Amino acid sequence: MTAAANGLEVAVQQADGLEAVPDESLDLILTNPPFHRGSARDSGPTLRMLADSARVLRPGGQLWCVYNSHLPWRGLLEERVGRTRQVAGTRAYTVTQDDRRALTPLQT
């Protein structure tokens, strides 16, 4: 509804990970990834999704991520996706934006 109110057409897909998403098919990923299931900490699905985002983003595509500030996601984002910059943050939450860099054959 927000996109339509702003004159934008977007395709929204809810999924458990990015395995079914074709390579270089997305311009934008917005996520608030979980790091637990119920009360148990489980970062596995999030780590896989963040690492796989470089594969599914087109060159120049962006990943916007909001996460609990105590989590170490920024290093993974910088390593796998591209230049990471903090857009906003508090003691509780961090918002980052990544630009996907072109992958070389050694990075795939």
C-alpha distances in whole Angstrom, upper triangle without the diagonal:
4,5,5,6,9,10,10,10,10,12,11,15,16,20,23,24,24,27,25,24,26,28,26,23,20,19,17,17,16,18,19,22,24,28,29,29,29,32,33,33,32,30,31,28,26,29,29,26,26,29,28,25,28,28,25,24,25,28,26,23,21,21,19,21,21,24,27,29,32,31,32,29,30,33,32,29,32,34,32,29,30,30,29,28,27,24,24,26,28,31,28,25,25,22,24,23,25,26,27,31,33,34,38,40,41,37,36
4,5,5,6,9,9,10,10,13,12,15,17,20,23,24,24,27,26,24,26,27,25,23,19,18,16,16,14,16,18,21,23,27,28,29,29,32,33,32,31,30,31,28,26,28,29,25,25,28,27,24,26,27,24,23,24,26,24,21,19,19,17,18,19,22,25,27,30,29,30,28,28,31,30,27,29,32,30,27,28,28,26,25,24,21,21,23,25,28,26,23,22,20,21,20,22,23,25,29,31,33,36,38,40,36,35
4,5,5,6,5,7,7,10,10,14,16,20,23,23,22,26,24,22,23,25,22,20,17,15,13,14,13,16,18,21,24,27,29,30,31,33,34,33,32,30,31,27,25,28,28,24,24,27,25,22,24,25,22,20,21,23,21,18,17,17,16,18,19,23,26,28,31,30,31,27,27,31,29,26,28,31,29,25,26,26,25,24,24,21,22,24,27,30,27,24,23,20,21,19,21,21,23,26,28,30,34,36,37,34,33
4,5,5,5,7,8,11,12,16,18,22,25,26,25,28,26,24,25,27,25,22,19,18,17,18,17,20,22,24,27,31,32,32,33,36,37,36,35,33,34,30,29,31,31,27,27,30,29,25,27,28,24,23,23,26,24,21,20,21,20,22,23,26,29,31,34,33,34,31,31,34,33,30,32,34,32,29,30,30,29,28,27,25,25,28,30,33,31,28,27,24,25,23,25,25,26,29,31,33,37,39,40,37,36
4,6,8,10,12,15,15,19,21,24,28,28,28,31,29,27,29,30,28,25,22,20,19,20,18,21,22,26,28,32,33,34,34,37,38,37,36,35,36,32,30,33,33,29,29,32,31,28,30,31,27,25,26,28,26,23,22,22,21,23,23,27,29,31,35,34,35,32,32,35,34,31,33,36,34,30,31,31,29,28,27,24,25,27,29,32,30,27,27,24,25,24,26,26,28,31,33,35,39,41,43,39,38
4,6,9,11,14,16,19,21,25,28,28,27,30,29,26,27,28,26,23,20,18,17,18,17,20,22,25,28,32,34,34,35,38,39,37,36,34,35,32,30,32,32,28,28,31,29,26,28,29,26,23,24,25,23,21,19,20,19,21,22,26,29,30,34,33,34,31,30,33,33,29,31,34,32,28,29,28,27,26,25,22,23,26,28,31,30,26,26,22,23,21,23,23,25,28,30,33,36,39,40,37,36
4,7,10,13,15,19,22,25,28,28,27,30,28,26,26,27,25,22,19,17,17,19,19,22,24,27,30,34,35,36,37,40,41,39,38,36,36,33,31,33,33,29,29,31,30,26,28,29,25,23,23,25,23,20,20,21,21,23,25,28,31,33,36,35,36,33,32,35,34,30,32,35,32,29,29,29,28,28,27,24,26,29,31,34,33,29,28,25,25,23,25,24,26,29,30,33,36,38,40,37,36
4,6,10,12,16,19,22,25,25,23,26,25,22,23,24,21,18,16,14,13,16,15,19,22,24,27,31,33,33,35,37,38,36,35,33,33,30,28,30,29,26,25,28,26,23,24,25,21,19,19,21,19,17,17,18,18,21,22,26,29,31,34,32,33,30,29,32,31,27,29,31,29,26,26,26,26,25,25,23,24,27,30,33,31,28,26,23,23,20,22,21,22,25,27,29,33,35,37,33,32
4,7,10,13,17,20,23,23,21,24,22,19,20,21,19,16,14,13,13,15,15,19,21,24,27,30,32,32,34,37,37,36,34,32,32,28,27,29,28,24,25,27,25,22,23,23,20,18,18,21,19,17,17,18,18,21,23,26,30,32,35,33,33,30,30,32,30,27,29,31,28,25,26,27,26,26,27,24,26,29,31,34,32,29,27,24,24,21,22,21,22,25,26,28,32,33,35,32,31
4,6,10,13,16,19,19,18,20,18,16,17,18,17,13,11,11,10,11,12,15,18,20,23,27,29,29,31,33,34,32,30,28,28,25,23,25,24,20,21,23,21,18,20,20,16,15,16,19,18,15,15,15,16,18,20,23,27,29,32,30,30,26,27,29,27,24,26,28,25,22,24,25,24,24,25,23,24,27,29,32,30,26,25,21,21,19,20,19,20,23,24,26,29,31,33,29,28
4,7,10,13,16,16,15,17,15,13,14,16,15,12,10,11,10,11,12,15,18,19,22,25,27,27,29,32,32,31,28,26,26,22,21,24,22,18,20,22,19,17,19,18,15,14,15,19,18,15,15,15,16,18,20,23,27,29,31,29,29,26,26,29,26,24,26,27,24,22,24,25,24,25,26,24,26,28,30,33,30,27,25,22,22,20,20,20,20,23,24,25,28,30,31,28,26
4,7,10,13,14,13,16,14,12,15,17,16,13,11,12,10,10,10,12,15,16,18,22,23,23,25,28,28,27,25,23,23,19,19,21,20,16,18,20,18,16,18,18,15,15,17,20,19,16,15,14,15,16,18,20,24,26,29,26,27,23,25,27,25,22,25,26,23,21,23,25,24,24,24,23,24,26,28,30,27,24,23,20,20,19,19,20,20,23,24,25,29,30,31,28,26
4,6,10,11,10,13,11,10,13,15,16,13,11,13,12,10,11,12,14,14,17,20,21,21,23,26,26,25,22,21,20,17,16,19,17,14,16,18,16,14,17,17,13,14,17,20,20,17,16,15,15,16,18,20,23,26,28,25,26,22,24,26,23,21,24,25,22,20,23,25,24,25,25,24,25,27,29,30,27,24,23,21,21,20,20,21,20,23,24,25,28,29,30,27,24
4,7,9,10,12,11,11,15,17,18,15,14,16,14,11,11,11,12,12,14,17,18,17,19,22,22,22,19,18,18,14,14,17,16,13,15,18,16,14,18,18,15,16,19,22,22,19,18,16,16,15,17,18,21,24,26,23,24,21,23,25,22,21,24,25,22,21,24,26,24,25,25,24,25,26,27,29,25,23,22,20,21,20,20,22,21,25,26,26,29,30,30,27,25
4,6,7,9,9,9,13,16,17,15,14,17,15,12,13,11,13,12,13,16,17,16,18,21,21,20,17,16,15,11,12,15,13,10,13,15,13,13,17,16,13,16,19,22,23,19,18,16,17,16,17,18,21,24,25,22,23,20,22,24,21,20,23,24,20,20,23,25,24,26,25,25,26,26,28,29,26,23,23,21,21,21,21,22,21,24,25,24,27,28,28,25,23
4,7,8,9,11,14,16,18,17,16,19,17,14,14,12,13,11,11,13,14,13,16,19,18,17,14,13,12,8,9,12,10,8,12,14,12,13,16,16,14,17,20,23,24,20,19,17,17,16,17,17,20,23,23,20,21,18,21,22,19,19,22,22,19,19,23,25,24,25,25,26,26,26,28,28,25,23,22,21,21,21,21,22,21,24,25,24,27,27,27,24,22
4,6,8,9,12,14,15,15,14,17,15,12,13,11,13,10,11,13,15,15,18,20,19,17,14,12,10,7,8,10,7,5,9,10,8,9,13,12,11,14,17,20,21,18,17,14,16,14,16,16,19,22,22,19,19,16,18,20,16,16,19,19,16,16,19,22,21,23,23,24,25,25,27,27,25,22,21,20,19,19,18,19,18,21,22,20,23,23,23,20,18
4,6,5,8,10,12,11,11,14,13,11,13,12,14,12,14,16,18,18,22,24,23,21,17,15,13,10,10,11,8,6,9,10,7,7,10,9,8,11,14,17,18,15,15,13,15,15,18,18,21,24,24,21,20,17,19,20,16,15,18,18,14,14,18,21,20,23,23,24,25,26,28,29,27,24,22,21,19,18,17,18,16,18,19,18,21,20,21,18,15
4,6,8,10,12,12,13,17,16,14,16,16,18,16,17,19,20,20,23,26,24,22,18,17,14,11,12,13,9,8,12,11,8,10,12,10,9,13,16,18,20,18,18,16,19,19,21,22,24,27,27,23,23,20,22,22,18,18,21,20,16,16,20,23,23,26,27,28,29,30,32,32,30,27,26,24,23,22,20,20,18,20,20,18,21,20,20,18,15
4,6,9,12,11,12,16,16,15,17,17,19,18,19,21,22,22,25,28,26,25,21,20,17,14,15,16,13,11,14,14,11,12,14,12,10,13,16,19,21,18,19,18,20,20,23,24,27,29,30,26,26,23,24,25,21,20,23,23,19,18,22,25,25,28,29,29,31,31,34,35,32,29,28,26,24,23,22,22,19,21,21,20,22,22,23,20,17
4,7,9,7,9,12,13,12,15,15,18,17,19,21,23,23,26,29,28,26,22,20,18,15,15,16,13,11,13,13,10,10,12,9,6,10,12,15,17,14,15,15,17,18,21,22,26,28,29,26,25,21,23,24,20,19,21,21,17,16,19,22,22,25,26,26,28,30,32,33,31,28,26,24,22,20,19,18,16,18,18,17,20,20,21,19,16
4,6,6,8,12,14,13,17,18,21,20,23,25,27,27,30,33,31,29,26,23,21,18,18,18,15,13,15,15,11,11,11,8,6,9,10,14,16,14,16,16,19,20,24,25,29,30,31,28,27,23,24,25,21,20,22,21,17,16,19,22,23,26,28,28,30,32,34,36,34,30,28,26,24,21,19,18,15,17,16,15,18,18,20,17,14
4,6,8,11,13,13,17,18,22,20,23,25,27,28,31,33,32,29,26,23,21,19,18,18,15,13,14,13,10,9,9,5,4,7,8,11,14,12,14,15,18,20,23,25,28,29,31,27,26,22,22,23,19,18,19,18,15,13,16,19,21,24,26,26,29,31,34,35,33,30,27,25,22,20,17,16,13,14,13,12,14,14,16,14,11
4,6,8,11,12,16,18,21,21,24,26,28,29,33,35,33,31,27,24,23,20,19,19,17,14,15,14,11,9,8,6,4,5,4,7,10,9,12,13,16,19,22,24,28,29,30,27,25,22,22,22,19,17,18,18,14,12,14,17,19,21,24,24,27,29,32,34,32,29,26,23,21,18,15,13,10,11,10,11,14,15,17,14,12
4,7,9,11,14,17,20,20,23,26,28,29,32,34,33,31,28,25,23,20,20,20,18,15,15,16,12,10,11,9,6,6,6,10,12,9,12,13,16,18,22,24,28,29,31,28,27,23,23,24,21,19,20,20,17,15,17,19,20,23,25,24,27,29,32,34,32,29,26,23,21,18,16,15,12,14,14,14,17,18,21,18,16
4,6,7,11,13,17,18,21,23,26,27,30,32,31,29,26,23,22,19,18,19,17,14,14,15,12,9,10,9,6,5,6,9,10,7,9,10,13,15,19,21,25,26,28,25,24,21,21,22,19,17,18,19,16,13,15,17,18,20,21,21,23,26,29,31,29,25,23,20,18,15,13,12,11,13,14,15,19,20,22,19,17
4,7,10,14,17,18,22,24,27,29,31,33,33,30,28,25,24,21,19,20,19,16,15,16,14,11,11,12,9,6,6,8,8,4,6,9,11,14,18,21,24,25,28,25,24,21,20,22,20,16,18,19,16,13,14,16,16,18,19,19,21,24,27,30,28,24,22,18,16,13,12,10,9,12,13,15,19,21,23,20,18
4,7,10,14,15,19,21,24,26,28,30,30,27,25,22,22,19,17,18,17,14,13,15,13,10,11,12,10,7,9,11,9,6,5,6,8,11,14,17,21,22,25,22,22,18,18,20,18,15,16,18,16,12,14,15,14,16,17,16,18,21,24,26,24,21,18,15,13,10,10,10,10,13,15,17,21,23,24,20,20
4,6,10,11,15,18,20,22,24,26,26,23,21,18,18,16,13,15,14,11,10,13,11,8,10,12,9,8,11,13,12,8,6,5,6,8,11,14,18,19,22,19,19,15,16,18,16,13,15,17,14,12,14,15,14,15,16,15,17,19,22,24,22,18,16,13,12,10,10,11,11,15,17,18,21,23,24,20,19
4,7,9,13,16,19,20,22,24,24,22,20,18,18,16,13,15,15,12,11,14,14,11,13,15,13,12,14,16,15,11,8,6,5,6,8,11,15,17,20,17,18,14,15,18,16,13,16,18,16,14,15,16,14,15,14,13,15,16,19,21,19,15,13,10,10,9,11,12,13,17,20,21,24,26,27,23,22
4,6,9,12,15,16,19,20,20,18,17,14,15,13,10,12,13,10,9,13,13,11,14,16,14,14,17,19,17,14,11,8,6,5,6,9,12,15,17,15,15,12,14,17,15,13,16,18,16,14,16,17,15,15,14,14,15,15,17,19,16,13,12,10,10,11,12,14,15,19,21,22,25,27,27,23,22
4,7,10,12,14,16,17,18,15,15,13,15,12,9,12,14,11,11,15,15,14,17,19,17,17,20,22,21,17,14,11,9,6,5,6,9,12,14,12,14,11,13,16,15,14,17,19,18,16,18,19,16,16,14,14,14,14,15,16,13,10,10,9,11,12,14,17,18,22,24,25,28,30,29,25,25
4,7,9,11,14,15,15,13,11,9,11,9,6,9,11,9,9,12,13,12,16,17,17,17,21,22,22,18,16,12,11,8,7,7,9,12,14,11,12,10,13,15,13,13,16,18,16,16,18,19,16,17,16,17,16,16,17,18,15,12,12,12,12,14,15,18,18,21,24,24,27,28,27,24,23
4,6,8,10,11,11,9,8,7,10,8,6,10,12,11,11,14,16,15,19,20,20,20,24,26,25,22,19,16,14,11,10,8,9,13,13,11,13,11,15,17,15,15,19,20,19,19,21,22,19,20,19,20,19,18,18,18,15,13,14,14,15,17,18,22,22,25,27,27,30,30,30,26,25
4,7,10,10,9,6,5,5,8,8,7,9,12,12,12,14,16,17,20,21,21,22,26,27,27,24,21,18,16,13,12,9,9,12,11,9,11,10,14,16,14,15,19,19,18,19,22,23,20,21,19,21,20,18,18,17,14,13,14,15,16,19,20,23,23,26,28,27,30,31,29,26,25
4,6,6,5,4,5,6,9,9,9,12,14,14,15,18,19,20,23,24,24,25,29,31,30,27,25,21,20,16,15,12,12,15,14,12,14,14,18,19,18,19,22,23,22,23,25,26,24,25,23,24,23,21,21,19,16,16,17,19,20,22,23,26,26,29,31,30,33,33,32,29,28
4,6,5,6,6,9,10,10,11,14,15,15,17,20,20,21,25,26,25,27,30,32,32,29,27,23,22,19,18,15,15,18,17,15,18,18,21,23,21,22,25,26,24,25,28,29,27,28,26,27,26,24,24,23,19,19,21,22,23,25,26,29,29,32,34,32,35,35,34,31,30
4,6,8,9,12,14,14,15,17,19,19,21,23,24,25,28,29,28,30,33,35,35,32,29,26,24,21,19,17,16,19,18,17,20,20,24,25,24,25,28,29,28,28,31,32,29,30,28,29,27,25,24,23,19,19,22,23,25,27,28,32,32,35,37,36,39,39,38,34,33
4,7,9,12,15,15,16,18,20,21,22,24,25,26,29,31,30,31,35,37,37,34,31,27,25,22,20,17,15,18,17,16,19,20,23,25,24,25,28,29,28,29,32,32,29,30,28,29,27,24,23,21,18,19,21,23,25,28,29,33,33,36,38,37,39,40,38,35,34
4,6,10,12,13,14,16,18,19,20,22,23,24,27,29,29,30,34,36,35,33,30,26,25,22,20,17,16,18,16,15,18,18,22,23,22,23,27,27,26,27,30,31,28,29,28,29,27,25,24,22,19,20,22,24,25,28,28,32,31,34,36,35,37,37,35,32,32
4,7,9,11,11,13,15,16,17,19,21,22,24,26,26,27,31,33,32,30,27,23,22,19,17,14,13,15,13,12,14,15,18,19,18,20,23,23,23,24,26,28,25,26,24,26,25,22,22,20,17,17,19,21,22,24,25,28,28,31,33,31,34,34,32,29,29
4,6,7,8,10,12,13,14,16,17,19,22,23,23,25,28,30,30,27,25,21,21,18,17,14,14,16,15,12,14,14,17,18,16,18,21,21,20,22,24,26,24,25,24,26,25,23,23,22,19,18,19,21,21,23,23,26,26,28,30,29,31,31,29,26,25
4,6,5,6,9,10,11,12,14,15,18,19,20,21,25,26,27,24,22,18,18,15,15,12,12,14,13,10,11,10,14,15,12,14,17,17,16,18,21,22,20,22,21,23,22,21,21,20,18,17,17,18,18,20,20,23,22,24,26,25,27,28,26,23,22
4,5,5,6,9,10,11,12,14,17,18,18,20,24,25,26,24,22,19,19,16,17,15,16,18,17,13,13,12,16,16,13,15,18,17,16,17,21,23,21,23,23,25,25,24,25,24,21,20,20,20,20,21,20,23,22,24,25,23,26,25,24,21,20
4,6,5,6,9,10,11,12,15,16,16,18,22,24,24,21,20,16,17,15,16,14,16,18,18,14,15,13,16,17,14,15,18,18,15,17,20,22,20,23,22,24,24,23,25,24,21,20,19,19,19,20,19,22,20,23,24,23,25,25,24,21,20
4,5,5,6,8,10,10,14,15,15,16,20,22,22,19,17,13,14,11,12,11,13,15,15,11,12,9,13,14,11,11,15,15,13,14,17,19,17,19,19,20,20,20,21,21,18,16,16,15,15,16,16,19,18,20,22,21,24,24,23,20,19
4,6,5,6,8,10,12,14,15,16,20,21,21,19,17,14,15,13,14,12,14,16,15,11,10,8,11,11,8,10,13,12,11,12,15,18,16,18,19,21,21,21,22,22,20,18,16,17,15,16,15,18,17,19,21,19,21,22,20,17,16
4,6,5,6,9,11,11,12,14,18,20,21,18,17,14,16,14,16,15,17,19,19,15,14,12,14,14,10,11,15,13,11,12,16,19,18,20,21,23,24,24,25,25,23,21,19,19,18,18,16,18,16,18,20,18,20,20,19,16,14
4,6,5,6,9,10,10,12,16,17,18,15,14,11,13,11,14,14,16,18,19,15,14,11,14,14,11,11,14,14,11,11,15,17,16,19,19,21,22,22,24,24,22,19,18,17,15,15,14,16,14,17,18,17,20,20,20,16,15
4,5,5,8,10,10,11,15,16,16,14,12,9,11,9,12,12,15,16,17,13,12,8,10,11,8,7,10,10,8,8,11,14,12,15,16,18,19,19,21,22,20,17,15,14,12,12,11,13,12,14,16,15,18,19,19,15,14
4,6,6,8,10,11,14,15,16,14,14,11,14,13,15,15,18,19,19,15,13,10,11,11,7,7,10,9,6,7,11,14,13,17,18,20,22,22,24,25,23,20,18,17,15,14,12,14,12,13,15,13,16,16,15,12,11
4,5,5,7,9,12,14,15,13,13,11,14,14,17,17,20,21,22,18,17,13,15,15,11,10,13,12,8,9,12,16,16,19,20,22,24,24,27,27,25,23,20,19,17,16,13,14,11,13,14,12,15,15,15,12,10
4,5,5,6,10,11,12,10,9,8,11,11,15,16,19,20,21,18,17,13,14,14,11,9,12,12,8,7,10,13,13,16,18,19,21,22,25,26,24,21,18,16,14,12,10,11,9,11,13,12,15,16,17,13,12
4,6,5,8,9,10,9,9,9,12,13,17,18,21,22,23,20,18,14,14,14,11,9,10,10,6,5,8,11,12,16,18,19,22,23,26,27,26,23,20,18,15,13,10,9,6,8,9,8,12,13,14,10,9
4,6,8,10,12,11,12,12,15,16,20,21,24,25,26,23,21,17,17,17,14,12,14,13,9,8,12,15,16,19,22,23,25,27,30,31,29,26,23,21,18,16,13,12,9,10,10,9,12,12,13,10,8
4,7,9,11,9,10,10,14,15,19,20,24,25,27,23,22,18,19,19,16,14,16,15,12,10,13,16,17,20,22,22,25,26,29,31,29,25,23,20,18,16,13,12,10,12,12,11,15,15,17,14,12
4,6,8,5,7,8,12,14,18,20,23,24,26,23,22,18,17,18,16,13,14,15,11,9,11,14,14,17,19,20,22,24,28,29,28,24,21,19,16,13,11,9,7,9,10,11,14,16,17,14,13
4,6,5,8,11,14,17,21,23,27,27,29,26,25,21,20,21,18,16,16,17,14,11,12,14,16,18,21,21,24,27,30,32,31,27,24,21,18,15,12,10,7,9,8,10,14,15,18,15,14
4,5,9,11,15,18,21,24,27,27,29,26,24,21,19,20,18,15,15,15,13,10,10,12,15,17,20,20,24,26,30,32,31,27,24,21,18,14,11,8,6,6,5,8,12,14,16,14,13
4,7,10,13,16,20,22,26,26,28,25,24,20,18,19,18,15,14,16,14,10,10,11,13,14,17,17,21,24,27,30,29,25,22,19,15,12,9,6,5,6,8,11,14,17,19,16,16
4,7,10,13,17,20,23,24,26,24,22,18,17,19,17,13,14,16,13,10,10,11,12,14,17,16,20,22,26,28,27,23,20,17,14,10,8,6,5,8,10,12,16,19,20,17,16
4,6,10,13,16,20,20,23,20,19,16,14,16,15,11,12,15,13,9,9,10,10,11,13,13,16,18,22,24,23,19,16,13,10,7,5,5,6,10,12,14,18,21,21,18,18
4,6,10,13,16,17,19,17,16,12,12,14,13,9,11,13,11,8,9,10,9,11,12,12,14,16,20,21,20,16,14,10,8,6,5,7,8,11,14,15,19,21,22,18,18
4,7,10,14,15,17,15,15,12,11,15,14,10,12,15,14,11,12,12,10,10,10,9,11,13,16,18,17,13,11,7,6,5,6,9,11,15,18,19,23,25,25,21,21
4,6,10,11,14,12,12,9,10,13,12,9,12,15,14,12,13,13,10,10,10,10,11,11,14,16,14,10,8,6,5,7,8,12,13,17,20,21,24,26,26,22,22
4,7,9,12,11,12,10,11,14,14,12,15,17,17,15,16,16,12,12,10,10,9,9,11,13,10,7,6,4,6,9,12,15,17,20,23,24,28,30,29,25,25
4,6,8,7,9,8,10,13,13,12,15,17,17,16,18,17,14,14,11,12,11,9,11,11,8,6,5,7,9,12,14,17,19,22,25,25,28,30,29,25,26
4,6,6,9,9,11,14,15,14,17,19,19,19,20,20,16,16,13,14,12,9,9,8,6,5,6,9,11,15,17,21,22,25,28,28,31,33,31,28,28
4,5,8,9,10,12,14,14,16,18,19,19,19,18,15,14,11,13,11,8,7,6,5,5,5,9,11,14,16,20,22,24,28,28,31,33,31,27,28
4,7,9,10,12,14,15,16,18,20,20,21,20,17,16,14,16,14,11,10,8,8,8,9,12,14,17,19,22,24,26,29,29,31,33,31,28,29
4,6,8,10,11,12,14,15,16,17,18,18,15,15,14,16,15,13,13,11,10,9,9,12,12,16,17,20,21,23,26,26,28,30,28,24,25
4,6,6,8,9,11,12,13,15,16,16,13,14,13,16,16,14,15,14,13,12,11,13,12,15,15,18,19,21,24,23,25,27,24,21,22
4,6,5,6,9,10,11,11,13,13,10,12,12,14,15,14,15,15,14,12,10,11,10,12,12,15,16,18,21,20,23,24,22,19,20
4,5,5,6,9,10,10,10,10,7,9,9,12,13,12,15,15,15,12,9,10,8,10,10,13,14,16,19,19,21,23,22,18,20
4,5,5,6,9,10,10,10,9,11,12,15,17,16,18,18,18,16,13,14,11,13,12,14,14,15,18,17,19,21,19,16,18
4,5,5,6,8,10,11,10,13,14,17,18,18,20,20,19,17,14,14,12,13,11,14,13,14,17,15,18,19,17,14,15
4,5,5,5,7,8,7,10,11,14,16,16,19,19,19,16,13,12,9,9,7,10,10,12,14,14,17,19,17,14,15
4,6,6,5,6,5,9,11,14,16,17,20,21,21,18,14,14,10,10,8,9,10,10,13,13,16,18,16,13,15
4,6,6,8,9,13,15,18,20,20,23,23,23,21,18,17,14,13,11,12,11,11,13,12,13,15,13,10,12
4,6,9,10,14,16,19,21,21,24,25,24,21,18,17,14,13,10,11,9,9,11,10,12,14,12,8,10
4,7,8,12,14,16,19,20,23,24,23,20,17,15,12,10,7,7,5,7,9,9,12,15,14,10,11
4,6,10,13,15,18,19,23,24,24,21,17,15,11,10,6,6,5,5,9,9,12,15,15,11,13
4,7,10,12,16,17,21,22,23,19,16,14,10,8,5,6,7,8,11,13,15,19,18,15,17
4,7,9,12,14,17,19,19,16,12,10,7,6,5,7,9,11,14,16,18,21,20,17,19
4,6,9,11,15,17,17,14,10,9,6,6,7,9,12,14,17,19,22,25,24,21,23
4,6,7,11,13,14,11,7,6,4,6,9,12,15,17,21,22,25,28,27,24,25
4,7,11,14,14,11,8,5,5,7,10,13,16,18,22,24,27,30,30,26,27
4,7,11,11,8,6,5,7,10,13,16,19,22,26,27,30,33,32,29,30
4,7,8,5,4,6,9,12,15,19,21,24,28,29,32,34,33,30,31
4,5,5,6,9,12,16,19,22,25,27,31,32,35,37,36,33,34
4,6,8,11,14,18,21,24,27,29,33,33,36,38,37,33,34
4,7,11,14,17,20,24,26,29,32,33,36,38,36,32,33
4,7,10,14,17,20,22,25,29,29,32,35,33,30,30
4,6,10,13,17,19,22,25,26,29,31,30,27,28
4,7,10,14,16,19,23,24,27,30,29,25,26
4,7,10,13,16,19,20,24,26,26,22,23
4,7,10,13,16,18,21,24,24,20,21
4,6,9,13,14,18,20,20,17,18
4,6,10,12,15,18,19,16,16
4,7,9,12,15,16,12,13
4,6,9,13,13,11,12
4,7,10,11,9,10
4,7,8,6,7
4,5,5,7
4,5,6
4,6
4
